[in-house]
């Protein structure tokens, strides 16, 4: 089987509960996630291309 596999999940510096409302924690999560996206943009674009292929 020739099926591409991608694992895209940003690793956060700490475990954060789903119901977290602490603005500082949420801002840190956003910053870390944006950094992850920047570092993995090529893979993200490849996945997007594969998912939108007709």
PDBQT receptor file of N, H, CA, C and O in Angstrom, charges set to zero:
ATOM      1  N   UNK A   1       0.838  -1.185   0.000  1.00  0.00    +0.000 N 
ATOM      2  CA  UNK A   1       0.000   0.000   0.000  1.00  0.00    +0.000 C 
ATOM      3  C   UNK A   1       0.878   1.241   0.000  1.00  0.00    +0.000 C 
ATOM      4  O   UNK A   1       1.779   1.385   0.826  1.00  0.00    +0.000 OA
ATOM      5  N   UNK A   2       0.609   2.095  -0.901  1.00  0.00    +0.000 N 
ATOM      6  H   UNK A   2      -0.123   1.978  -1.572  1.00  0.00    +0.000 HD
ATOM      7  CA  UNK A   2       1.366   3.340  -0.988  1.00  0.00    +0.000 C 
ATOM      8  C   UNK A   2       0.497   4.478  -0.455  1.00  0.00    +0.000 C 
ATOM      9  O   UNK A   2      -0.078   5.249  -1.224  1.00  0.00    +0.000 OA
ATOM     10  N   UNK A   3       0.410   4.568   0.860  1.00  0.00    +0.000 N 
ATOM     11  H   UNK A   3       0.877   3.942   1.484  1.00  0.00    +0.000 HD
ATOM     12  CA  UNK A   3      -0.439   5.565   1.510  1.00  0.00    +0.000 C 
ATOM     13  C   UNK A   3       0.438   6.482   2.357  1.00  0.00    +0.000 C 
ATOM     14  O   UNK A   3       1.135   6.016   3.259  1.00  0.00    +0.000 OA
ATOM     15  N   UNK A   4       0.407   7.782   2.071  1.00  0.00    +0.000 N 
ATOM     16  H   UNK A   4      -0.159   8.160   1.338  1.00  0.00    +0.000 HD
ATOM     17  CA  UNK A   4       1.225   8.701   2.873  1.00  0.00    +0.000 C 
ATOM     18  C   UNK A   4       0.706   8.807   4.302  1.00  0.00    +0.000 C 
ATOM     19  O   UNK A   4      -0.497   8.721   4.549  1.00  0.00    +0.000 OA
ATOM     20  N   UNK A   5       1.620   8.994   5.225  1.00  0.00    +0.000 N 
ATOM     21  H   UNK A   5       2.597   9.064   5.025  1.00  0.00    +0.000 HD
ATOM     22  CA  UNK A   5       1.253   9.142   6.639  1.00  0.00    +0.000 C 
ATOM     23  C   UNK A   5       1.858  10.430   7.169  1.00  0.00    +0.000 C 
ATOM     24  O   UNK A   5       3.046  10.694   6.988  1.00  0.00    +0.000 OA
ATOM     25  N   UNK A   6       1.046  11.209   7.809  1.00  0.00    +0.000 N 
ATOM     26  H   UNK A   6       0.080  10.995   7.957  1.00  0.00    +0.000 HD
ATOM     27  CA  UNK A   6       1.501  12.448   8.437  1.00  0.00    +0.000 C 
ATOM     28  C   UNK A   6       0.959  12.497   9.853  1.00  0.00    +0.000 C 
ATOM     29  O   UNK A   6      -0.203  12.169  10.093  1.00  0.00    +0.000 OA
ATOM     30  N   UNK A   7       1.785  12.898  10.772  1.00  0.00    +0.000 N 
ATOM     31  H   UNK A   7       2.729  13.164  10.578  1.00  0.00    +0.000 HD
ATOM     32  CA  UNK A   7       1.337  13.125  12.146  1.00  0.00    +0.000 C 
ATOM     33  C   UNK A   7       1.597  14.596  12.447  1.00  0.00    +0.000 C 
ATOM     34  O   UNK A   7       2.741  15.023  12.598  1.00  0.00    +0.000 OA
ATOM     35  N   UNK A   8       0.532  15.345  12.528  1.00  0.00    +0.000 N 
ATOM     36  H   UNK A   8      -0.398  14.998  12.405  1.00  0.00    +0.000 HD
ATOM     37  CA  UNK A   8       0.640  16.783  12.752  1.00  0.00    +0.000 C 
ATOM     38  C   UNK A   8      -0.012  17.134  14.079  1.00  0.00    +0.000 C 
ATOM     39  O   UNK A   8      -1.232  17.270  14.164  1.00  0.00    +0.000 OA
ATOM     40  N   UNK A   9       0.785  17.277  15.086  1.00  0.00    +0.000 N 
ATOM     41  H   UNK A   9       1.776  17.167  15.018  1.00  0.00    +0.000 HD
ATOM     42  CA  UNK A   9       0.279  17.745  16.379  1.00  0.00    +0.000 C 
ATOM     43  C   UNK A   9       1.399  18.492  17.091  1.00  0.00    +0.000 C 
ATOM     44  O   UNK A   9       2.490  17.967  17.313  1.00  0.00    +0.000 OA
ATOM     45  N   UNK A  10       1.093  19.718  17.435  1.00  0.00    +0.000 N 
ATOM     46  H   UNK A  10       0.206  20.145  17.255  1.00  0.00    +0.000 HD
ATOM     47  CA  UNK A  10       2.122  20.525  18.093  1.00  0.00    +0.000 C 
ATOM     48  C   UNK A  10       2.282  20.081  19.540  1.00  0.00    +0.000 C 
ATOM     49  O   UNK A  10       1.302  19.823  20.238  1.00  0.00    +0.000 OA
ATOM     50  N   UNK A  11       3.515  19.997  19.969  1.00  0.00    +0.000 N 
ATOM     51  H   UNK A  11       4.311  20.206  19.402  1.00  0.00    +0.000 HD
ATOM     52  CA  UNK A  11       3.792  19.644  21.355  1.00  0.00    +0.000 C 
ATOM     53  C   UNK A  11       3.819  20.922  22.171  1.00  0.00    +0.000 C 
ATOM     54  O   UNK A  11       4.558  21.854  21.855  1.00  0.00    +0.000 OA
ATOM     55  N   UNK A  12       3.023  20.964  23.203  1.00  0.00    +0.000 N 
ATOM     56  H   UNK A  12       2.423  20.207  23.460  1.00  0.00    +0.000 HD
ATOM     57  CA  UNK A  12       2.969  22.140  24.058  1.00  0.00    +0.000 C 
ATOM     58  C   UNK A  12       3.934  21.978  25.224  1.00  0.00    +0.000 C 
ATOM     59  O   UNK A  12       4.294  20.861  25.595  1.00  0.00    +0.000 OA
ATOM     60  N   UNK A  13       4.342  23.081  25.787  1.00  0.00    +0.000 N 
ATOM     61  H   UNK A  13       4.050  23.988  25.486  1.00  0.00    +0.000 HD
ATOM     62  CA  UNK A  13       5.317  23.055  26.875  1.00  0.00    +0.000 C 
ATOM     63  C   UNK A  13       4.728  22.542  28.181  1.00  0.00    +0.000 C 
ATOM     64  O   UNK A  13       5.462  22.229  29.119  1.00  0.00    +0.000 OA
ATOM     65  N   UNK A  14       3.401  22.455  28.243  1.00  0.00    +0.000 N 
ATOM     66  H   UNK A  14       2.805  22.709  27.481  1.00  0.00    +0.000 HD
ATOM     67  CA  UNK A  14       2.750  21.931  29.449  1.00  0.00    +0.000 C 
ATOM     68  C   UNK A  14       1.393  21.349  29.082  1.00  0.00    +0.000 C 
ATOM     69  O   UNK A  14       0.813  21.715  28.060  1.00  0.00    +0.000 OA
ATOM     70  N   UNK A  15       0.887  20.448  29.908  1.00  0.00    +0.000 N 
ATOM     71  H   UNK A  15       1.358  20.151  30.738  1.00  0.00    +0.000 HD
ATOM     72  CA  UNK A  15      -0.460  19.922  29.728  1.00  0.00    +0.000 C 
ATOM     73  C   UNK A  15      -1.454  20.992  30.152  1.00  0.00    +0.000 C 
ATOM     74  O   UNK A  15      -1.313  21.609  31.208  1.00  0.00    +0.000 OA
ATOM     75  N   UNK A  16      -2.459  21.203  29.312  1.00  0.00    +0.000 N 
ATOM     76  H   UNK A  16      -2.574  20.702  28.454  1.00  0.00    +0.000 HD
ATOM     77  CA  UNK A  16      -3.457  22.233  29.585  1.00  0.00    +0.000 C 
ATOM     78  C   UNK A  16      -4.828  21.569  29.568  1.00  0.00    +0.000 C 
ATOM     79  O   UNK A  16      -5.168  20.882  28.604  1.00  0.00    +0.000 OA
ATOM     80  N   UNK A  17      -5.615  21.762  30.614  1.00  0.00    +0.000 N 
ATOM     81  H   UNK A  17      -5.339  22.319  31.397  1.00  0.00    +0.000 HD
ATOM     82  CA  UNK A  17      -6.956  21.174  30.627  1.00  0.00    +0.000 C 
ATOM     83  C   UNK A  17      -7.836  21.784  29.532  1.00  0.00    +0.000 C 
ATOM     84  O   UNK A  17      -7.654  22.940  29.151  1.00  0.00    +0.000 OA
ATOM     85  N   UNK A  18      -8.780  21.001  29.037  1.00  0.00    +0.000 N 
ATOM     86  H   UNK A  18      -8.928  20.062  29.347  1.00  0.00    +0.000 HD
ATOM     87  CA  UNK A  18      -9.662  21.458  27.965  1.00  0.00    +0.000 C 
ATOM     88  C   UNK A  18     -10.484  22.680  28.353  1.00  0.00    +0.000 C 
ATOM     89  O   UNK A  18     -10.859  23.476  27.492  1.00  0.00    +0.000 OA
ATOM     90  N   UNK A  19     -10.764  22.830  29.631  1.00  0.00    +0.000 N 
ATOM     91  H   UNK A  19     -10.460  22.183  30.330  1.00  0.00    +0.000 HD
ATOM     92  CA  UNK A  19     -11.607  23.945  30.070  1.00  0.00    +0.000 C 
ATOM     93  C   UNK A  19     -10.789  25.136  30.574  1.00  0.00    +0.000 C 
ATOM     94  O   UNK A  19     -11.312  25.978  31.303  1.00  0.00    +0.000 OA
ATOM     95  N   UNK A  20      -9.535  25.213  30.199  1.00  0.00    +0.000 N 
ATOM     96  H   UNK A  20      -9.110  24.529  29.606  1.00  0.00    +0.000 HD
ATOM     97  CA  UNK A  20      -8.655  26.299  30.632  1.00  0.00    +0.000 C 
ATOM     98  C   UNK A  20      -9.153  27.639  30.081  1.00  0.00    +0.000 C 
ATOM     99  O   UNK A  20      -9.471  27.755  28.898  1.00  0.00    +0.000 OA
ATOM    100  N   UNK A  21      -9.215  28.635  30.946  1.00  0.00    +0.000 N 
ATOM    101  H   UNK A  21      -8.957  28.541  31.908  1.00  0.00    +0.000 HD
ATOM    102  CA  UNK A  21      -9.623  29.979  30.534  1.00  0.00    +0.000 C 
ATOM    103  C   UNK A  21      -8.572  31.024  30.918  1.00  0.00    +0.000 C 
ATOM    104  O   UNK A  21      -8.829  32.224  30.829  1.00  0.00    +0.000 OA
ATOM    105  N   UNK A  22      -7.407  30.577  31.337  1.00  0.00    +0.000 N 
ATOM    106  H   UNK A  22      -7.197  29.602  31.410  1.00  0.00    +0.000 HD
ATOM    107  CA  UNK A  22      -6.331  31.484  31.740  1.00  0.00    +0.000 C 
ATOM    108  C   UNK A  22      -5.716  32.089  30.475  1.00  0.00    +0.000 C 
ATOM    109  O   UNK A  22      -5.115  31.379  29.668  1.00  0.00    +0.000 OA
ATOM    110  N   UNK A  23      -5.870  33.393  30.312  1.00  0.00    +0.000 N 
ATOM    111  H   UNK A  23      -6.358  33.970  30.967  1.00  0.00    +0.000 HD
ATOM    112  CA  UNK A  23      -5.455  34.066  29.082  1.00  0.00    +0.000 C 
ATOM    113  C   UNK A  23      -3.973  33.876  28.778  1.00  0.00    +0.000 C 
ATOM    114  O   UNK A  23      -3.604  33.671  27.622  1.00  0.00    +0.000 OA
ATOM    115  N   UNK A  24      -3.128  33.941  29.787  1.00  0.00    +0.000 N 
ATOM    116  H   UNK A  24      -3.428  34.108  30.727  1.00  0.00    +0.000 HD
ATOM    117  CA  UNK A  24      -1.683  33.775  29.594  1.00  0.00    +0.000 C 
ATOM    118  C   UNK A  24      -1.375  32.378  29.045  1.00  0.00    +0.000 C 
ATOM    119  O   UNK A  24      -0.542  32.228  28.151  1.00  0.00    +0.000 OA
ATOM    120  N   UNK A  25      -2.042  31.370  29.578  1.00  0.00    +0.000 N 
ATOM    121  H   UNK A  25      -2.718  31.492  30.304  1.00  0.00    +0.000 HD
ATOM    122  CA  UNK A  25      -1.833  29.994  29.120  1.00  0.00    +0.000 C 
ATOM    123  C   UNK A  25      -2.306  29.829  27.680  1.00  0.00    +0.000 C 
ATOM    124  O   UNK A  25      -1.619  29.214  26.865  1.00  0.00    +0.000 OA
ATOM    125  N   UNK A  26      -3.467  30.373  27.369  1.00  0.00    +0.000 N 
ATOM    126  H   UNK A  26      -4.026  30.873  28.031  1.00  0.00    +0.000 HD
ATOM    127  CA  UNK A  26      -4.013  30.269  26.015  1.00  0.00    +0.000 C 
ATOM    128  C   UNK A  26      -3.108  30.999  25.025  1.00  0.00    +0.000 C 
ATOM    129  O   UNK A  26      -2.855  30.494  23.931  1.00  0.00    +0.000 OA
ATOM    130  N   UNK A  27      -2.625  32.171  25.395  1.00  0.00    +0.000 N 
ATOM    131  H   UNK A  27      -2.830  32.581  26.284  1.00  0.00    +0.000 HD
ATOM    132  CA  UNK A  27      -1.713  32.915  24.517  1.00  0.00    +0.000 C 
ATOM    133  C   UNK A  27      -0.426  32.138  24.260  1.00  0.00    +0.000 C 
ATOM    134  O   UNK A  27       0.088  32.147  23.142  1.00  0.00    +0.000 OA
ATOM    135  N   UNK A  28       0.096  31.469  25.278  1.00  0.00    +0.000 N 
ATOM    136  H   UNK A  28      -0.322  31.462  26.187  1.00  0.00    +0.000 HD
ATOM    137  CA  UNK A  28       1.306  30.657  25.115  1.00  0.00    +0.000 C 
ATOM    138  C   UNK A  28       1.026  29.486  24.162  1.00  0.00    +0.000 C 
ATOM    139  O   UNK A  28       1.856  29.158  23.314  1.00  0.00    +0.000 OA
ATOM    140  N   UNK A  29      -0.147  28.862  24.307  1.00  0.00    +0.000 N 
ATOM    141  H   UNK A  29      -0.821  29.128  24.995  1.00  0.00    +0.000 HD
ATOM    142  CA  UNK A  29      -0.517  27.764  23.418  1.00  0.00    +0.000 C 
ATOM    143  C   UNK A  29      -0.592  28.240  21.967  1.00  0.00    +0.000 C 
ATOM    144  O   UNK A  29      -0.112  27.557  21.063  1.00  0.00    +0.000 OA
ATOM    145  N   UNK A  30      -1.190  29.402  21.746  1.00  0.00    +0.000 N 
ATOM    146  H   UNK A  30      -1.581  29.957  22.480  1.00  0.00    +0.000 HD
ATOM    147  CA  UNK A  30      -1.301  29.956  20.395  1.00  0.00    +0.000 C 
ATOM    148  C   UNK A  30       0.092  30.220  19.825  1.00  0.00    +0.000 C 
ATOM    149  O   UNK A  30       0.364  29.884  18.673  1.00  0.00    +0.000 OA
ATOM    150  N   UNK A  31       0.965  30.813  20.617  1.00  0.00    +0.000 N 
ATOM    151  H   UNK A  31       0.745  31.086  21.554  1.00  0.00    +0.000 HD
ATOM    152  CA  UNK A  31       2.329  31.118  20.169  1.00  0.00    +0.000 C 
ATOM    153  C   UNK A  31       3.080  29.839  19.803  1.00  0.00    +0.000 C 
ATOM    154  O   UNK A  31       3.737  29.781  18.764  1.00  0.00    +0.000 OA
ATOM    155  N   UNK A  32       2.986  28.822  20.648  1.00  0.00    +0.000 N 
ATOM    156  H   UNK A  32       2.452  28.870  21.493  1.00  0.00    +0.000 HD
ATOM    157  CA  UNK A  32       3.674  27.558  20.391  1.00  0.00    +0.000 C 
ATOM    158  C   UNK A  32       3.109  26.868  19.154  1.00  0.00    +0.000 C 
ATOM    159  O   UNK A  32       3.857  26.276  18.375  1.00  0.00    +0.000 OA
ATOM    160  N   UNK A  33       1.797  26.941  18.973  1.00  0.00    +0.000 N 
ATOM    161  H   UNK A  33       1.190  27.421  19.605  1.00  0.00    +0.000 HD
ATOM    162  CA  UNK A  33       1.167  26.309  17.817  1.00  0.00    +0.000 C 
ATOM    163  C   UNK A  33       1.553  27.025  16.528  1.00  0.00    +0.000 C 
ATOM    164  O   UNK A  33       1.804  26.375  15.513  1.00  0.00    +0.000 OA
ATOM    165  N   UNK A  34       1.603  28.353  16.555  1.00  0.00    +0.000 N 
ATOM    166  H   UNK A  34       1.399  28.881  17.379  1.00  0.00    +0.000 HD
ATOM    167  CA  UNK A  34       2.032  29.108  15.373  1.00  0.00    +0.000 C 
ATOM    168  C   UNK A  34       3.483  28.776  15.016  1.00  0.00    +0.000 C 
ATOM    169  O   UNK A  34       3.821  28.658  13.838  1.00  0.00    +0.000 OA
ATOM    170  N   UNK A  35       4.330  28.626  16.018  1.00  0.00    +0.000 N 
ATOM    171  H   UNK A  35       4.055  28.722  16.975  1.00  0.00    +0.000 HD
ATOM    172  CA  UNK A  35       5.723  28.249  15.770  1.00  0.00    +0.000 C 
ATOM    173  C   UNK A  35       5.786  26.862  15.133  1.00  0.00    +0.000 C 
ATOM    174  O   UNK A  35       6.565  26.643  14.205  1.00  0.00    +0.000 OA
ATOM    175  N   UNK A  36       4.978  25.932  15.620  1.00  0.00    +0.000 N 
ATOM    176  H   UNK A  36       4.346  26.110  16.374  1.00  0.00    +0.000 HD
ATOM    177  CA  UNK A  36       4.928  24.581  15.067  1.00  0.00    +0.000 C 
ATOM    178  C   UNK A  36       4.499  24.621  13.602  1.00  0.00    +0.000 C 
ATOM    179  O   UNK A  36       5.091  23.952  12.755  1.00  0.00    +0.000 OA
ATOM    180  N   UNK A  37       3.470  25.409  13.313  1.00  0.00    +0.000 N 
ATOM    181  H   UNK A  37       2.989  25.953  14.001  1.00  0.00    +0.000 HD
ATOM    182  CA  UNK A  37       2.992  25.520  11.934  1.00  0.00    +0.000 C 
ATOM    183  C   UNK A  37       4.100  26.062  11.039  1.00  0.00    +0.000 C 
ATOM    184  O   UNK A  37       4.317  25.552   9.939  1.00  0.00    +0.000 OA
ATOM    185  N   UNK A  38       4.798  27.087  11.503  1.00  0.00    +0.000 N 
ATOM    186  H   UNK A  38       4.622  27.501  12.396  1.00  0.00    +0.000 HD
ATOM    187  CA  UNK A  38       5.894  27.658  10.724  1.00  0.00    +0.000 C 
ATOM    188  C   UNK A  38       6.995  26.656  10.435  1.00  0.00    +0.000 C 
ATOM    189  O   UNK A  38       7.578  26.662   9.352  1.00  0.00    +0.000 OA
ATOM    190  N   UNK A  39       7.279  25.798  11.398  1.00  0.00    +0.000 N 
ATOM    191  H   UNK A  39       6.805  25.793  12.279  1.00  0.00    +0.000 HD
ATOM    192  CA  UNK A  39       8.343  24.802  11.239  1.00  0.00    +0.000 C 
ATOM    193  C   UNK A  39       7.916  23.623  10.365  1.00  0.00    +0.000 C 
ATOM    194  O   UNK A  39       8.761  22.905   9.832  1.00  0.00    +0.000 OA
ATOM    195  N   UNK A  40       6.604  23.426  10.218  1.00  0.00    +0.000 N 
ATOM    196  H   UNK A  40       5.918  24.009  10.651  1.00  0.00    +0.000 HD
ATOM    197  CA  UNK A  40       6.098  22.259   9.489  1.00  0.00    +0.000 C 
ATOM    198  C   UNK A  40       5.212  22.642   8.310  1.00  0.00    +0.000 C 
ATOM    199  O   UNK A  40       4.376  21.850   7.875  1.00  0.00    +0.000 OA
ATOM    200  N   UNK A  41       5.392  23.848   7.795  1.00  0.00    +0.000 N 
ATOM    201  H   UNK A  41       6.071  24.491   8.148  1.00  0.00    +0.000 HD
ATOM    202  CA  UNK A  41       4.518  24.347   6.738  1.00  0.00    +0.000 C 
ATOM    203  C   UNK A  41       4.568  23.479   5.480  1.00  0.00    +0.000 C 
ATOM    204  O   UNK A  41       3.548  23.324   4.808  1.00  0.00    +0.000 OA
ATOM    205  N   UNK A  42       5.708  22.919   5.154  1.00  0.00    +0.000 N 
ATOM    206  H   UNK A  42       6.536  23.044   5.700  1.00  0.00    +0.000 HD
ATOM    207  CA  UNK A  42       5.814  22.078   3.954  1.00  0.00    +0.000 C 
ATOM    208  C   UNK A  42       4.917  20.846   4.081  1.00  0.00    +0.000 C 
ATOM    209  O   UNK A  42       4.193  20.511   3.143  1.00  0.00    +0.000 OA
ATOM    210  N   UNK A  43       4.959  20.173   5.225  1.00  0.00    +0.000 N 
ATOM    211  H   UNK A  43       5.547  20.445   5.987  1.00  0.00    +0.000 HD
ATOM    212  CA  UNK A  43       4.098  19.002   5.438  1.00  0.00    +0.000 C 
ATOM    213  C   UNK A  43       2.627  19.398   5.432  1.00  0.00    +0.000 C 
ATOM    214  O   UNK A  43       1.794  18.680   4.880  1.00  0.00    +0.000 OA
ATOM    215  N   UNK A  44       2.307  20.518   6.034  1.00  0.00    +0.000 N 
ATOM    216  H   UNK A  44       2.983  21.101   6.483  1.00  0.00    +0.000 HD
ATOM    217  CA  UNK A  44       0.913  20.976   6.089  1.00  0.00    +0.000 C 
ATOM    218  C   UNK A  44       0.396  21.255   4.678  1.00  0.00    +0.000 C 
ATOM    219  O   UNK A  44      -0.736  20.901   4.349  1.00  0.00    +0.000 OA
ATOM    220  N   UNK A  45       1.217  21.883   3.854  1.00  0.00    +0.000 N 
ATOM    221  H   UNK A  45       2.137  22.170   4.121  1.00  0.00    +0.000 HD
ATOM    222  CA  UNK A  45       0.812  22.148   2.468  1.00  0.00    +0.000 C 
ATOM    223  C   UNK A  45       0.650  20.855   1.681  1.00  0.00    +0.000 C 
ATOM    224  O   UNK A  45      -0.252  20.739   0.852  1.00  0.00    +0.000 OA
ATOM    225  N   UNK A  46       1.518  19.886   1.938  1.00  0.00    +0.000 N 
ATOM    226  H   UNK A  46       2.251  19.981   2.612  1.00  0.00    +0.000 HD
ATOM    227  CA  UNK A  46       1.409  18.594   1.260  1.00  0.00    +0.000 C 
ATOM    228  C   UNK A  46       0.114  17.893   1.641  1.00  0.00    +0.000 C 
ATOM    229  O   UNK A  46      -0.579  17.361   0.773  1.00  0.00    +0.000 OA
ATOM    230  N   UNK A  47      -0.220  17.885   2.914  1.00  0.00    +0.000 N 
ATOM    231  H   UNK A  47       0.343  18.317   3.619  1.00  0.00    +0.000 HD
ATOM    232  CA  UNK A  47      -1.471  17.270   3.375  1.00  0.00    +0.000 C 
ATOM    233  C   UNK A  47      -2.666  17.980   2.741  1.00  0.00    +0.000 C 
ATOM    234  O   UNK A  47      -3.596  17.326   2.270  1.00  0.00    +0.000 OA
ATOM    235  N   UNK A  48      -2.647  19.296   2.726  1.00  0.00    +0.000 N 
ATOM    236  H   UNK A  48      -1.891  19.828   3.109  1.00  0.00    +0.000 HD
ATOM    237  CA  UNK A  48      -3.748  20.062   2.132  1.00  0.00    +0.000 C 
ATOM    238  C   UNK A  48      -3.920  19.708   0.659  1.00  0.00    +0.000 C 
ATOM    239  O   UNK A  48      -5.041  19.557   0.174  1.00  0.00    +0.000 OA
ATOM    240  N   UNK A  49      -2.809  19.578  -0.038  1.00  0.00    +0.000 N 
ATOM    241  H   UNK A  49      -1.899  19.700   0.356  1.00  0.00    +0.000 HD
ATOM    242  CA  UNK A  49      -2.859  19.223  -1.458  1.00  0.00    +0.000 C 
ATOM    243  C   UNK A  49      -3.458  17.827  -1.648  1.00  0.00    +0.000 C 
ATOM    244  O   UNK A  49      -4.288  17.618  -2.534  1.00  0.00    +0.000 OA
ATOM    245  N   UNK A  50      -3.038  16.883  -0.822  1.00  0.00    +0.000 N 
ATOM    246  H   UNK A  50      -2.365  17.053  -0.102  1.00  0.00    +0.000 HD
ATOM    247  CA  UNK A  50      -3.570  15.519  -0.920  1.00  0.00    +0.000 C 
ATOM    248  C   UNK A  50      -5.062  15.467  -0.593  1.00  0.00    +0.000 C 
ATOM    249  O   UNK A  50      -5.816  14.734  -1.233  1.00  0.00    +0.000 OA
ATOM    250  N   UNK A  51      -5.479  16.235   0.392  1.00  0.00    +0.000 N 
ATOM    251  H   UNK A  51      -4.867  16.830   0.912  1.00  0.00    +0.000 HD
ATOM    252  CA  UNK A  51      -6.883  16.213   0.816  1.00  0.00    +0.000 C 
ATOM    253  C   UNK A  51      -7.811  16.910  -0.175  1.00  0.00    +0.000 C 
ATOM    254  O   UNK A  51      -9.005  16.612  -0.222  1.00  0.00    +0.000 OA
ATOM    255  N   UNK A  52      -7.273  17.829  -0.962  1.00  0.00    +0.000 N 
ATOM    256  H   UNK A  52      -6.303  18.070  -0.925  1.00  0.00    +0.000 HD
ATOM    257  CA  UNK A  52      -8.119  18.546  -1.920  1.00  0.00    +0.000 C 
ATOM    258  C   UNK A  52      -7.985  17.999  -3.340  1.00  0.00    +0.000 C 
ATOM    259  O   UNK A  52      -8.591  18.524  -4.274  1.00  0.00    +0.000 OA
ATOM    260  N   UNK A  53      -7.194  16.949  -3.495  1.00  0.00    +0.000 N 
ATOM    261  H   UNK A  53      -6.702  16.522  -2.736  1.00  0.00    +0.000 HD
ATOM    262  CA  UNK A  53      -7.017  16.315  -4.803  1.00  0.00    +0.000 C 
ATOM    263  C   UNK A  53      -8.329  15.653  -5.217  1.00  0.00    +0.000 C 
ATOM    264  O   UNK A  53      -8.978  14.982  -4.416  1.00  0.00    +0.000 OA
ATOM    265  N   UNK A  54      -8.705  15.851  -6.470  1.00  0.00    +0.000 N 
ATOM    266  H   UNK A  54      -8.178  16.396  -7.121  1.00  0.00    +0.000 HD
ATOM    267  CA  UNK A  54      -9.964  15.256  -6.968  1.00  0.00    +0.000 C 
ATOM    268  C   UNK A  54      -9.697  14.096  -7.873  1.00  0.00    +0.000 C 
ATOM    269  O   UNK A  54     -10.634  13.480  -8.380  1.00  0.00    +0.000 OA
TER     270      UNK A  54
